[in-house]
Amino acid sequence: TAKEADILSVLVQTGILGLRGFWKLSAVSKELLSLRGDATALGFGSVCSGFSSVTEKLEVWRLIDDCLRRDDVKALQQLFALPGVSGRFPFLLRRLIEKSPDSEKCRTYLMERGVTPCVTEILYTQRTSGGTNLSKKIVDEMISRRMLQADAWAVFPARGDDFV
């Protein structure tokens, strides 16, 4: 009914649901699901007020990891439509390569957005952790998008040295 929709709308707008509560509630109906596409305080943007809390940041990381694992680029795009999200959650391309290297749609989206400013971190992580996830296909994509230069040099300490 209209009264129930108004109550749910007020509940969403207050921001008290947090990210996890909002995500669960918005899955209940198509009307509520459409709120995920609304980055204002009247929709999905209502969860932004809680992003300064540690628990909410962990929930965002969980949502990001879930998006990457399922290759759910639509949910990732909705999340990044929120103000300040990309600045608070850096190095997502590295995270994708480490945890979900087969997520092609999310990888393409992150490369197009250019959300990872420091490619050498990816290379260093790959080298120090035994790096098997940085495939030829991913490197080719990074070169074609000019995230990597084919003739670039990177200097790293020996494997046994600390890099701090």
DSSP file with accessible surface (Angstrom, degrees, kcal/mol):
  #  RESIDUE AA STRUCTURE BP1 BP2  ACC     N-H-->O    O-->H-N    N-H-->O    O-->H-N    TCO  KAPPA ALPHA  PHI   PSI    X-CA   Y-CA   Z-CA
    1    1 A T     >        0   0  122      0, 0.0     4,-2.0     0, 0.0     5,-0.1   0.000 360.0 360.0 360.0 169.2    0.0    0.0    0.0
    2    2 A A  H  >  +     0   0   74      1,-0.2     4,-2.2     2,-0.2     5,-0.2   0.861 360.0  54.9 -66.8 -36.3    1.0    3.7   -0.3
    3    3 A K  H  > S+     0   0  157      2,-0.2     4,-2.2     1,-0.2    -1,-0.2   0.918 108.4  48.1 -65.2 -41.5    1.3    4.0    3.5
    4    4 A E  H  > S+     0   0  123      1,-0.2     4,-2.6     2,-0.2     5,-0.2   0.905 110.5  52.0 -64.3 -39.9    3.8    1.1    3.7
    5    5 A A  H  X S+     0   0   27     -4,-2.0     4,-2.5     1,-0.2    -1,-0.2   0.903 109.2  50.4 -63.6 -38.9    5.8    2.6    0.8
    6    6 A D  H  X S+     0   0  106     -4,-2.2     4,-2.4     2,-0.2    -2,-0.2   0.904 110.4  49.3 -65.5 -40.7    5.9    5.9    2.7
    7    7 A I  H  X S+     0   0  102     -4,-2.2     4,-2.5     2,-0.2    -2,-0.2   0.936 112.9  46.7 -64.0 -45.8    7.1    4.2    5.8
    8    8 A L  H  X S+     0   0   49     -4,-2.6     4,-2.6     1,-0.2    -2,-0.2   0.899 110.9  53.3 -63.3 -38.8    9.8    2.3    3.9
    9    9 A S  H  X S+     0   0   44     -4,-2.5     4,-2.5     2,-0.2    -2,-0.2   0.926 110.7  45.7 -62.6 -44.7   10.8    5.5    2.1
   10   10 A V  H  X S+     0   0   86     -4,-2.4     4,-1.7     2,-0.2    -2,-0.2   0.916 111.4  53.3 -64.5 -41.2   11.2    7.4    5.5
   11   11 A L  H  X S+     0   0   56     -4,-2.5     4,-0.6     1,-0.2     5,-0.5   0.923 111.6  45.2 -60.4 -43.5   13.1    4.4    6.9
   12   12 A V  H >< S+     0   0    2     -4,-2.6     3,-1.2     1,-0.2    -1,-0.2   0.934 110.2  54.6 -65.5 -45.2   15.6    4.5    3.9
   13   13 A Q  H 3< S+     0   0   83     -4,-2.5    -1,-0.2     1,-0.3    -2,-0.2   0.785  98.5  62.6 -64.3 -26.6   16.0    8.3    4.1
   14   14 A T  H 3< S-     0   0   75     -4,-1.7    -1,-0.3    -3,-0.2    -2,-0.2   0.781  96.2-139.5 -70.7 -24.9   17.0    8.2    7.7
   15   15 A G    X<  +     0   0   14     -3,-1.2     3,-1.0    -4,-0.6    -3,-0.1   0.478  65.9 123.6  81.8   1.6   20.1    6.2    6.9
   16   16 A I  T 3   +     0   0  130     -5,-0.5    -4,-0.1     1,-0.2     5,-0.1   0.707  60.2  69.8 -72.2 -15.4   19.7    4.0   10.0
   17   17 A L  T 3> S-     0   0   49     -6,-0.5     4,-1.0    -5,-0.2    -1,-0.2   0.812  89.8-154.3 -69.8 -29.0   19.5    0.8    8.0
   18   18 A G  H <>  -     0   0    9     -3,-1.0     4,-2.4     3,-0.2     5,-0.2  -0.077  39.7 -62.1  72.1 176.5   23.2    1.1    7.1
   19   19 A L  H  > S+     0   0    3     28,-0.2     4,-2.9     2,-0.2     5,-0.2   0.951 135.5  46.0 -63.5 -50.7   24.6   -0.5    3.9
   20   20 A R  H  > S+     0   0  128      1,-0.2     4,-2.3     2,-0.2     5,-0.2   0.934 115.4  46.2 -61.7 -45.3   23.7   -4.1    4.8
   21   21 A G  H  X S+     0   0   25     -4,-1.0     4,-2.8     1,-0.2     5,-0.2   0.914 113.8  49.1 -63.7 -42.6   20.2   -3.3    5.9
   22   22 A F  H  X S+     0   0    2     -4,-2.4     4,-2.9     2,-0.2    -2,-0.2   0.932 110.5  50.6 -61.9 -45.2   19.5   -1.2    2.9
   23   23 A W  H  X S+     0   0   39     -4,-2.9     4,-0.7    -5,-0.2    -2,-0.2   0.916 114.1  44.1 -62.1 -41.9   20.8   -3.8    0.5
   24   24 A K  H >< S+     0   0  132     -4,-2.3     3,-0.7    -5,-0.2     4,-0.3   0.933 115.7  46.8 -67.4 -46.7   18.6   -6.5    2.1
   25   25 A L  H >< S+     0   0   38     -4,-2.8     3,-1.8     1,-0.2     4,-0.4   0.909 107.8  56.2 -63.8 -39.7   15.5   -4.3    2.3
   26   26 A S  H 3< S+     0   0    3     -4,-2.9     3,-0.4     1,-0.3    -1,-0.2   0.699  98.2  63.4 -69.1 -15.5   15.9   -3.1   -1.3
   27   27 A A  T << S+     0   0   64     -3,-0.7    -1,-0.3    -4,-0.7    -2,-0.2   0.574  83.2  82.0 -81.8  -6.2   15.9   -6.7   -2.5
   28   28 A V  S <  S+     0   0  107     -3,-1.8     2,-0.3    -4,-0.3    -1,-0.2   0.874 103.0   3.3 -70.1 -38.5   12.3   -7.2   -1.3
   29   29 A S     >  -     0   0   48     -4,-0.4     4,-2.6    -3,-0.4     5,-0.2  -0.956  69.1-111.4-145.4 165.3   10.5   -5.6   -4.3
   30   30 A K  H  > S+     0   0  186     -2,-0.3     4,-1.7     2,-0.2    -1,-0.1   0.871 117.3  54.8 -65.2 -36.4   11.2   -4.0   -7.7
   31   31 A E  H  4 S+     0   0  129      2,-0.2     4,-0.4     1,-0.2    -1,-0.2   0.938 113.0  41.0 -63.1 -45.5   10.2   -0.6   -6.3
   32   32 A L  H >4 S+     0   0   11      1,-0.2     3,-1.3     2,-0.2     4,-0.4   0.865 109.3  60.3 -71.1 -33.0   12.7   -0.8   -3.5
   33   33 A L  H >< S+     0   0   75     -4,-2.6     3,-1.6     1,-0.3     4,-0.4   0.862  95.3  63.2 -61.9 -32.7   15.3   -2.3   -5.8
   34   34 A S  G >< S+     0   0   79     -4,-1.7     3,-1.2     1,-0.3    -1,-0.3   0.746  87.4  72.2 -65.5 -20.6   15.1    0.9   -7.9
   35   35 A L  G X  S+     0   0   32     -3,-1.3     9,-1.8    -4,-0.4     3,-1.5   0.766  82.7  70.0 -65.3 -23.6   16.4    2.8   -4.9
   36   36 A R  G <  S+     0   0   33     -3,-1.6    -1,-0.3    -4,-0.4    -2,-0.2   0.800  96.1  53.3 -64.0 -26.1   19.8    1.3   -5.4
   37   37 A G  G <  S+     0   0   59     -3,-1.2     2,-0.8    -4,-0.4    -1,-0.3   0.492  90.0  88.5 -85.4  -3.8   20.1    3.4   -8.6
   38   38 A D    <   -     0   0   50     -3,-1.5     7,-1.3    -4,-0.2     6,-1.3  -0.828  53.1-176.3-100.5 104.1   19.3    6.6   -6.6
   39   39 A A        +     0   0   33     -2,-0.8    -1,-0.1     5,-0.2    -3,-0.0   0.473  54.3  98.2 -81.4   2.1   22.6    8.1   -5.3
   40   40 A T  S > >S-     0   0   71      1,-0.1     3,-1.9    42,-0.1     5,-1.2  -0.277  95.3 -97.6 -82.9 174.5   20.8   10.9   -3.5
   41   41 A A  T 3 5S+     0   0   68      4,-0.3    -1,-0.1     1,-0.3   -26,-0.1   0.630 121.4  66.5 -67.4 -10.8   19.9   10.9    0.2
   42   42 A L  T 3 5S+     0   0   97    -28,-0.1    -1,-0.3     3,-0.0   -29,-0.2   0.594 117.9   8.9 -84.6 -10.5   16.4    9.8   -0.8
   43   43 A G  T X 5S-     0   0    0     -3,-1.9     3,-2.1    -5,-0.2     4,-0.2  -0.142 131.0 -16.4-133.6-128.3   17.8    6.4   -2.0
   44   44 A F  G > 5S+     0   0    1     -9,-1.8     3,-1.8    -6,-1.3     4,-0.3   0.802 121.6  71.2 -60.2 -30.0   21.1    4.5   -1.8
   45   45 A G  G > <S+     0   0   10     -7,-1.3     3,-1.5    -5,-1.2     4,-0.3   0.704  78.1  80.2 -61.6 -16.1   22.9    7.7   -0.9
   46   46 A S  G X  S+     0   0    9     -3,-2.1     3,-0.6    -6,-0.6    -1,-0.3   0.765  84.3  60.7 -64.4 -21.5   21.3    7.6    2.5
   47   47 A V  G X  S+     0   0    2     -3,-1.8     3,-1.4    -4,-0.2     4,-0.3   0.648  81.3  84.8 -80.8 -13.4   23.9    5.0    3.6
   48   48 A C  G X  S+     0   0   28     -3,-1.5     3,-1.7     1,-0.3     4,-0.2   0.808  75.6  68.8 -59.7 -30.8   26.8    7.4    3.0
   49   49 A S  G X  S+     0   0   90     -3,-0.6     3,-0.5    -4,-0.3    -1,-0.3   0.802  99.1  50.8 -62.0 -25.7   26.4    9.0    6.5
   50   50 A G  G X  S+     0   0   21     -3,-1.4     3,-1.8     1,-0.2     6,-0.3   0.493  79.9  97.1 -89.9  -1.1   27.6    5.8    8.1
   51   51 A F  G <  S+     0   0    0     -3,-1.7    -1,-0.2    -4,-0.3    -2,-0.1   0.659  73.3  65.8 -67.2 -13.0   30.7    5.4    6.0
   52   52 A S  G <  S+     0   0   95     -3,-0.5    -1,-0.3    -4,-0.2     2,-0.2   0.704  84.6  89.8 -81.6 -15.1   32.9    7.0    8.6
   53   53 A S  S <> S-     0   0   45     -3,-1.8     4,-2.1     1,-0.1     5,-0.2  -0.546  80.3-130.7 -82.0 145.8   32.2    4.1   11.0
   54   54 A V  H  > S+     0   0  109      1,-0.2     4,-2.3    -2,-0.2     5,-0.2   0.908 106.5  53.1 -61.3 -42.1   34.6    1.1   10.9
   55   55 A T  H  > S+     0   0   94      1,-0.2     4,-1.9     2,-0.2    -1,-0.2   0.904 109.1  48.3 -64.0 -40.0   31.7   -1.4   10.8
   56   56 A E  H  > S+     0   0   30     -6,-0.3     4,-2.3     2,-0.2    -1,-0.2   0.887 109.0  53.6 -68.0 -37.9   30.1    0.3    7.8
   57   57 A K  H  X S+     0   0   89     -4,-2.1     4,-2.5     1,-0.2    -2,-0.2   0.919 108.5  50.4 -61.3 -40.3   33.5    0.5    6.0
   58   58 A L  H  X S+     0   0   81     -4,-2.3     4,-2.4     1,-0.2    -1,-0.2   0.891 108.6  52.2 -63.4 -38.5   33.8   -3.3    6.5
   59   59 A E  H  X S+     0   0   28     -4,-1.9     4,-2.4     2,-0.2    -1,-0.2   0.897 108.7  50.2 -64.5 -38.9   30.3   -3.8    5.1
   60   60 A V  H  X S+     0   0    0     -4,-2.3     4,-3.0     2,-0.2    -2,-0.2   0.939 110.2  49.9 -64.2 -44.3   31.3   -1.8    2.0
   61   61 A W  H  X S+     0   0   56     -4,-2.5     4,-3.0     1,-0.2    -2,-0.2   0.911 110.5  50.7 -59.9 -40.2   34.4   -3.9    1.6
   62   62 A R  H  X S+     0   0  134     -4,-2.4     4,-2.4     2,-0.2    -1,-0.2   0.913 111.2  47.8 -63.1 -41.6   32.3   -7.0    1.9
   63   63 A L  H  X S+     0   0   16     -4,-2.4     4,-2.8     2,-0.2    -2,-0.2   0.929 112.4  49.2 -65.1 -43.0   29.9   -5.7   -0.8
   64   64 A I  H  X S+     0   0    0     -4,-3.0     4,-2.7     1,-0.2     5,-0.2   0.949 112.2  47.8 -60.1 -48.6   32.8   -4.8   -3.1
   65   65 A D  H  X S+     0   0   38     -4,-3.0     4,-2.8     1,-0.2    -1,-0.2   0.897 112.2  50.0 -60.5 -38.8   34.3   -8.3   -2.6
   66   66 A D  H  X S+     0   0   43     -4,-2.4     4,-2.5    -5,-0.2     6,-0.2   0.916 110.3  49.9 -66.2 -42.3   30.9   -9.9   -3.3
   67   67 A C  H  X>S+     0   0    0     -4,-2.8     5,-2.6     1,-0.2     4,-0.7   0.925 113.9  45.7 -59.9 -44.7   30.5   -7.8   -6.4
   68   68 A L  H ><5S+     0   0    1     -4,-2.7     3,-0.6     3,-0.2    -2,-0.2   0.918 112.5  50.4 -65.7 -43.6   34.0   -8.8   -7.6
   69   69 A R  H 3<5S+     0   0  160     -4,-2.8    -2,-0.2     1,-0.2    -1,-0.2   0.911 119.6  36.1 -62.2 -41.6   33.4  -12.5   -6.8
   70   70 A R  H 3<5S-     0   0  111     -4,-2.5    -1,-0.2    -5,-0.2    -2,-0.2   0.457 107.0-124.7 -90.2  -2.4   30.1  -12.6   -8.7
   71   71 A D  T <<5 +     0   0   30     -4,-0.7     2,-1.3    -3,-0.6    -3,-0.2   0.895  49.6 165.8  56.3  44.2   31.3  -10.2  -11.4
   72   72 A D     >< +     0   0   41     -5,-2.6     4,-1.7    -6,-0.2    -1,-0.2  -0.676   9.0 169.0 -93.4  83.7   28.3   -8.0  -10.6
   73   73 A V  H  > S+     0   0   31     -2,-1.3     4,-2.8     1,-0.2     5,-0.2   0.838  71.2  61.0 -69.0 -30.6   29.3   -4.8  -12.4
   74   74 A K  H  > S+     0   0  136      2,-0.2     4,-2.3     1,-0.2    -1,-0.2   0.946 107.1  43.9 -63.0 -47.2   25.9   -3.3  -12.0
   75   75 A A  H  > S+     0   0    2      2,-0.2     4,-2.4     1,-0.2    -1,-0.2   0.897 113.2  52.6 -64.6 -38.0   26.0   -3.3   -8.2
   76   76 A L  H  X S+     0   0    1     -4,-1.7     4,-2.4     2,-0.2    -2,-0.2   0.925 109.4  49.1 -63.7 -41.5   29.6   -2.1   -8.3
   77   77 A Q  H  X S+     0   0   90     -4,-2.8     4,-0.9     2,-0.2    -2,-0.2   0.905 110.2  51.1 -64.1 -41.2   28.5    0.8  -10.6
   78   78 A Q  H >< S+     0   0   32     -4,-2.3     3,-0.5     1,-0.2     4,-0.5   0.914 110.5  49.3 -62.7 -40.9   25.7    1.7   -8.1
   79   79 A L  H >< S+     0   0    0     -4,-2.4     3,-1.3     1,-0.2    -2,-0.2   0.926 110.9  49.0 -64.2 -43.2   28.1    1.7   -5.2
   80   80 A F  H 3< S+     0   0   12     -4,-2.4     6,-0.3     1,-0.3    -1,-0.2   0.596  96.8  70.7 -77.3  -8.0   30.6    4.0   -7.1
   81   81 A A  T << S+     0   0   61     -4,-0.9    -1,-0.3    -3,-0.5    -2,-0.2   0.695  80.2  96.5 -76.1 -17.0   27.8    6.4   -8.0
   82   82 A L  S X  S-     0   0    4     -3,-1.3     3,-1.4    -4,-0.5     4,-0.4  -0.489  91.7 -99.0 -73.6 140.9   27.7    7.3   -4.3
   83   83 A P  T 3  S+     0   0   91      0, 0.0    -1,-0.1     0, 0.0    -2,-0.1  -0.350 100.5   5.5 -63.6 131.6   29.7   10.4   -3.4
   84   84 A G  T 3> S+     0   0   46     -4,-0.1     4,-1.2    -2,-0.1     5,-0.1   0.350  91.9 114.6  84.7  -5.1   33.2    9.8   -2.0
   85   85 A V  H X> S+     0   0    0     -3,-1.4     4,-1.2     1,-0.2     3,-0.7   0.949  73.5  51.0 -66.9 -47.0   33.2    6.0   -2.4
   86   86 A S  H 34 S+     0   0   51     -4,-0.4     3,-0.3    -6,-0.3    -1,-0.2   0.865 110.7  50.2 -63.8 -31.6   36.0    5.7   -4.9
   87   87 A G  H 34 S+     0   0   67      1,-0.2    -1,-0.3     3,-0.1    -2,-0.2   0.777 111.4  48.3 -74.8 -25.0   38.3    7.9   -2.8
   88   88 A R  H << S+     0   0  115     -4,-1.2    -1,-0.2    -3,-0.7    -2,-0.2   0.614 112.8  47.0 -89.4 -15.0   37.7    5.8    0.4
   89   89 A F  S  < S+     0   0    2     -4,-1.2     3,-0.3    -3,-0.3    -1,-0.2  -0.667  78.9 174.3-130.6  78.8   38.2    2.4   -1.2
   90   90 A P        +     0   0   58      0, 0.0    26,-0.1     0, 0.0    -3,-0.1  -0.210  50.9  34.6 -83.1 172.4   41.4    2.5   -3.3
   91   91 A F     >  +     0   0   56     24,-0.6     4,-1.8     1,-0.1    25,-0.1   0.830  62.2 151.5  57.0  42.0   43.4   -0.1   -5.2
   92   92 A L  H  >  +     0   0    1     -3,-0.3     4,-2.7    23,-0.2     5,-0.2   0.820  67.5  59.0 -72.7 -29.9   40.3   -2.1   -6.3
   93   93 A L  H  > S+     0   0    0      2,-0.2     4,-2.7     1,-0.2    -1,-0.2   0.932 106.6  48.4 -64.9 -40.3   42.0   -3.4   -9.4
   94   94 A R  H  > S+     0   0   58      2,-0.2     4,-2.5     1,-0.2     5,-0.2   0.943 111.4  50.5 -61.8 -43.7   44.7   -5.0   -7.2
   95   95 A R  H  X S+     0   0   46     -4,-1.8     4,-2.8     1,-0.2     5,-0.4   0.911 110.9  49.0 -61.0 -42.6   42.0   -6.5   -5.0
   96   96 A L  H  X S+     0   0    0     -4,-2.7     4,-2.6     2,-0.2    -1,-0.2   0.935 111.1  49.2 -63.3 -45.2   40.2   -7.9   -8.0
   97   97 A I  H  < S+     0   0    0     -4,-2.7    -2,-0.2     1,-0.2    -1,-0.2   0.897 116.7  43.0 -63.1 -37.4   43.4   -9.4   -9.4
   98   98 A E  H  < S+     0   0   66     -4,-2.5    -2,-0.2    -5,-0.2    -1,-0.2   0.905 130.3  21.0 -74.4 -41.7   44.2  -11.0   -6.1
   99   99 A K  H  < S+     0   0  114     -4,-2.8    -3,-0.2    -5,-0.2    -2,-0.2   0.774 137.1  16.6-102.3 -33.5   40.8  -12.3   -5.1
  100  100 A S    ><  +     0   0   17     -4,-2.6     3,-2.0    -5,-0.4    -1,-0.2  -0.408  60.4 161.7-141.9  63.2   38.7  -12.6   -8.3
  101  101 A P  T 3  S+     0   0   27      0, 0.0    -4,-0.1     0, 0.0    34,-0.1   0.696  74.5  60.6 -64.3 -15.7   40.9  -12.5  -11.4
  102  102 A D  T 3  S+     0   0  143     -6,-0.1     2,-1.8     1,-0.1     3,-0.2   0.429  70.6 110.1 -90.8   2.3   38.2  -14.0  -13.6
  103  103 A S    <>  +     0   0    7     -3,-2.0     4,-2.2    -7,-0.2     5,-0.2  -0.550  40.8 170.3 -79.6  84.4   35.7  -11.2  -13.1
  104  104 A E  H  >  +     0   0   96     -2,-1.8     4,-2.6     2,-0.2     5,-0.2   0.889  69.5  49.1 -68.4 -43.6   35.9   -9.7  -16.5
  105  105 A K  H  > S+     0   0  128      2,-0.2     4,-2.3     1,-0.2    -1,-0.2   0.934 115.4  44.2 -65.3 -43.2   33.1   -7.2  -16.4
  106  106 A C  H  > S+     0   0    0      2,-0.2     4,-2.8     1,-0.2     5,-0.2   0.899 112.9  52.5 -67.4 -38.4   34.2   -5.7  -13.1
  107  107 A R  H  X S+     0   0    6     -4,-2.2     4,-2.5     2,-0.2     5,-0.2   0.942 110.4  47.4 -62.7 -45.3   37.8   -5.7  -14.3
  108  108 A T  H  X S+     0   0   41     -4,-2.6     4,-2.5     2,-0.2     5,-0.2   0.937 112.7  49.8 -61.5 -44.8   36.8   -3.8  -17.5
  109  109 A Y  H  X S+     0   0   27     -4,-2.3     4,-2.2     1,-0.2    -2,-0.2   0.938 112.3  46.6 -60.5 -46.7   34.8   -1.3  -15.5
  110  110 A L  H  X>S+     0   0    2     -4,-2.8     4,-1.5     1,-0.2     5,-1.3   0.893 112.8  49.7 -65.8 -38.7   37.6   -0.7  -13.0
  111  111 A M  H  <5S+     0   0    7     -4,-2.5    -1,-0.2    -5,-0.2    -2,-0.2   0.903 111.5  48.8 -66.6 -39.3   40.1   -0.2  -15.8
  112  112 A E  H  <5S+     0   0  135     -4,-2.5    -2,-0.2    -5,-0.2    -1,-0.2   0.872 112.3  48.4 -67.8 -36.3   37.9    2.2  -17.6
  113  113 A R  H  <5S-     0   0   96     -4,-2.2    -1,-0.2    -5,-0.2    -2,-0.2   0.765  98.7-141.1 -72.5 -27.1   37.3    4.2  -14.5
  114  114 A G  T  <5 +     0   0   47     -4,-1.5    -3,-0.2    -5,-0.2    -4,-0.1   0.894  43.4 156.1  68.0  39.0   41.0    4.3  -13.7
  115  115 A V      < +     0   0   23     -5,-1.3   -24,-0.6     1,-0.1   -23,-0.2   0.583  53.4  72.3 -78.4  -7.7   40.3    3.9  -10.0
  116  116 A T        +     0   0    7     -6,-0.3    -1,-0.1   -25,-0.1     3,-0.1  -0.869  57.2 178.5-109.8 102.2   43.8    2.4   -9.3
  117  117 A P        +     0   0  110      0, 0.0     2,-0.6     0, 0.0    -1,-0.1   0.667  67.8  57.5 -77.8 -15.7   46.4    5.2   -9.6
  118  118 A C    >>  +     0   0   47      1,-0.2     3,-0.8     2,-0.0     4,-0.7  -0.806  51.5 171.7-124.2  91.8   49.4    3.2   -8.7
  119  119 A V  H >> S+     0   0   20     -2,-0.6     4,-1.9     1,-0.2     3,-0.7   0.818  75.2  70.1 -68.7 -29.2   50.1    0.2  -11.0
  120  120 A T  H 3> S+     0   0   75      1,-0.3     4,-2.9     2,-0.2    -1,-0.2   0.839  91.4  61.0 -61.7 -27.4   53.5   -0.5   -9.5
  121  121 A E  H <> S+     0   0   44     -3,-0.8     4,-2.7     2,-0.2    -1,-0.3   0.916 103.7  49.5 -63.9 -39.2   51.7   -1.6   -6.3
  122  122 A I  H <X S+     0   0    0     -4,-0.7     4,-2.5    -3,-0.7    -2,-0.2   0.950 112.9  46.7 -62.5 -46.7   50.0   -4.4   -8.3
  123  123 A L  H  X S+     0   0   47     -4,-1.9     4,-2.2     2,-0.2    -2,-0.2   0.914 113.1  48.4 -64.3 -40.9   53.3   -5.4   -9.8
  124  124 A Y  H  X S+     0   0   47     -4,-2.9     4,-2.8     2,-0.2     5,-0.3   0.939 111.8  49.3 -65.7 -43.9   55.1   -5.4   -6.4
  125  125 A T  H  X S+     0   0   22     -4,-2.7     4,-2.0     1,-0.2     6,-0.4   0.923 111.7  49.4 -60.8 -43.2   52.3   -7.4   -4.8
  126  126 A Q  H  <>S+     0   0   14     -4,-2.5     5,-1.1    -5,-0.2     4,-0.3   0.911 113.4  46.4 -62.6 -41.6   52.4  -10.0   -7.6
  127  127 A R  H ><5S+     0   0   83     -4,-2.2     3,-0.8    -5,-0.2    -2,-0.2   0.928 116.1  42.9 -69.6 -42.6   56.1  -10.3   -7.3
  128  128 A T  H 3<5S+     0   0   63     -4,-2.8    -1,-0.2     1,-0.2    -2,-0.2   0.767 115.7  47.6 -79.1 -23.2   56.3  -10.6   -3.5
  129  129 A S  T 3<5S-     0   0   82     -4,-2.0    -1,-0.2    -5,-0.3     3,-0.2   0.298 120.7-100.2-100.0  10.4   53.3  -13.0   -3.2
  130  130 A G  T < 5 -     0   0   46     -3,-0.8    -3,-0.2    -4,-0.3    -4,-0.1   0.450  50.3-136.1  87.5  -4.0   54.4  -15.4   -5.9
  131  131 A G      < +     0   0   29     -5,-1.1    -1,-0.2    -6,-0.4    -5,-0.1   0.622  48.7 151.0  16.7  87.5   52.0  -13.7   -8.3
  132  132 A T        +     0   0  126     -3,-0.2    -1,-0.1     1,-0.1    -2,-0.0   0.536  63.7  69.7-107.3  -9.9   50.0  -16.2  -10.4
  133  133 A N  S    S+     0   0   53      1,-0.1     2,-1.6     2,-0.1     5,-0.1   0.662  72.6  87.6 -84.8 -17.3   46.9  -14.1  -10.8
  134  134 A L  S    S-     0   0   36    -12,-0.1    -1,-0.1     4,-0.1   -36,-0.0  -0.630  70.2-171.5 -84.4  87.3   48.3  -11.4  -13.1
  135  135 A S     >  -     0   0   51     -2,-1.6     4,-2.4     1,-0.1     5,-0.2  -0.251  37.9-107.7 -78.1 167.1   47.6  -13.2  -16.4
  136  136 A K  H  > S+     0   0  152      1,-0.2     4,-3.0     2,-0.2     5,-0.2   0.902 120.5  56.3 -59.7 -38.6   48.8  -12.3  -19.8
  137  137 A K  H  > S+     0   0   96      2,-0.2     4,-2.2     1,-0.2    -1,-0.2   0.920 108.3  45.9 -61.8 -44.9   45.3  -11.3  -20.7
  138  138 A I  H  > S+     0   0    1      2,-0.2     4,-2.5     1,-0.2    -1,-0.2   0.930 113.3  49.3 -65.9 -43.5   45.1   -8.9  -17.8
  139  139 A V  H  X S+     0   0   41     -4,-2.4     4,-2.5     1,-0.2    -2,-0.2   0.929 110.4  51.2 -61.5 -43.0   48.5   -7.4  -18.6
  140  140 A D  H  X S+     0   0   71     -4,-3.0     4,-2.6     1,-0.2    -1,-0.2   0.910 110.6  48.9 -60.5 -42.0   47.4   -7.0  -22.3
  141  141 A E  H  X S+     0   0   28     -4,-2.2     4,-1.8     2,-0.2    -1,-0.2   0.910 110.8  50.4 -62.9 -42.8   44.3   -5.2  -21.2
  142  142 A M  H  <>S+     0   0    0     -4,-2.5     5,-3.0     2,-0.2     6,-1.3   0.891 112.1  47.5 -64.9 -37.2   46.3   -2.9  -18.9
  143  143 A I  H ><5S+     0   0   63     -4,-2.5     3,-1.7     4,-0.2    -2,-0.2   0.933 110.5  51.3 -69.0 -43.4   48.7   -2.1  -21.7
  144  144 A S  H 3<5S+     0   0   86     -4,-2.6    -1,-0.2     1,-0.3    -2,-0.2   0.821 112.2  46.9 -66.0 -27.4   45.9   -1.4  -24.2
  145  145 A R  T 3<5S-     0   0   80     -4,-1.8    -1,-0.3    -5,-0.2    -2,-0.2   0.288 115.7-117.5 -93.5   7.2   44.2    1.0  -21.7
  146  146 A R  T < 5S+     0   0  191     -3,-1.7    -3,-0.2     2,-0.2    -2,-0.1   0.775  81.4 123.6  61.8  29.2   47.6    2.7  -21.0
  147  147 A M  S   <S+     0   0   33     -5,-3.0     2,-0.4     1,-0.2    -4,-0.2   0.723  79.8  32.5 -83.5 -27.5   47.6    1.6  -17.4
  148  148 A L  S    S-     0   0   26     -6,-1.3     2,-0.5    -9,-0.1    -2,-0.2  -0.975  79.9-137.4-124.0 144.4   51.0    0.0  -18.1
  149  149 A Q    >   -     0   0   98     -2,-0.4     3,-1.8     1,-0.1    -6,-0.1  -0.900  12.7-141.3-100.2 129.3   53.6    1.0  -20.5
  150  150 A A  T 3  S+     0   0   84     -2,-0.5    -1,-0.1     1,-0.3    -7,-0.0   0.799 102.8  42.2 -61.7 -27.7   55.1   -1.9  -22.4
  151  151 A D  T 3  S+     0   0  130      2,-0.1    -1,-0.3    -3,-0.0     2,-0.1   0.193  89.9 122.4-105.3  18.0   58.6   -0.4  -22.3
  152  152 A A    <   -     0   0   65     -3,-1.8     2,-0.4     1,-0.0    -4,-0.0  -0.434  51.1-141.2 -80.4 154.3   58.4    0.8  -18.6
  153  153 A W        -     0   0  239     -2,-0.1     2,-0.4     2,-0.0    -2,-0.1  -0.885  12.4-169.0-112.8 146.0   60.8   -0.3  -15.9
  154  154 A A        -     0   0   44     -2,-0.4     2,-0.5     2,-0.0    -2,-0.0  -0.999   7.4-155.8-133.7 132.9   60.0   -1.1  -12.3
  155  155 A V        +     0   0  131     -2,-0.4    -2,-0.0     0, 0.0     0, 0.0  -0.940  17.7 172.5-113.2 127.6   62.7   -1.6   -9.7
  156  156 A F        -     0   0   48     -2,-0.5     3,-0.1   -32,-0.0    -2,-0.0  -0.933  34.2-103.0-128.9 155.4   61.9   -3.7   -6.6
  157  157 A P        -     0   0   29      0, 0.0     6,-0.1     0, 0.0    -1,-0.0  -0.271  54.0 -80.7 -69.7 163.6   64.0   -5.0   -3.7
  158  158 A A    >   -     0   0   56      1,-0.1     3,-1.7     4,-0.1     0, 0.0  -0.238  49.6-102.4 -59.1 155.7   65.1   -8.6   -3.6
  159  159 A R  T 3  S+     0   0  158      1,-0.3    -1,-0.1    -3,-0.1     0, 0.0   0.820 120.6  51.2 -53.7 -34.1   62.4  -11.0   -2.3
  160  160 A G  T 3  S+     0   0   72      2,-0.1    -1,-0.3     0, 0.0     2,-0.1   0.684  93.0  93.1 -81.1 -14.0   64.0  -11.3    1.1
  161  161 A D  S <  S-     0   0   95     -3,-1.7     2,-0.3     1,-0.1     0, 0.0  -0.446  79.3-115.9 -81.8 151.7   64.3   -7.5    1.7
  162  162 A D        -     0   0  152     -2,-0.1     2,-0.6     2,-0.1    -4,-0.1  -0.634  18.5-151.0 -81.2 143.2   61.7   -5.5    3.5
  163  163 A F              0   0  110     -2,-0.3    -1,-0.1    -6,-0.1    -2,-0.0  -0.716 360.0 360.0-116.0  75.2   60.0   -2.8    1.3
  164  164 A V              0   0  189     -2,-0.6    -2,-0.1     0, 0.0     0, 0.0  -0.997 360.0 360.0-140.2 360.0   59.1   -0.1    3.7
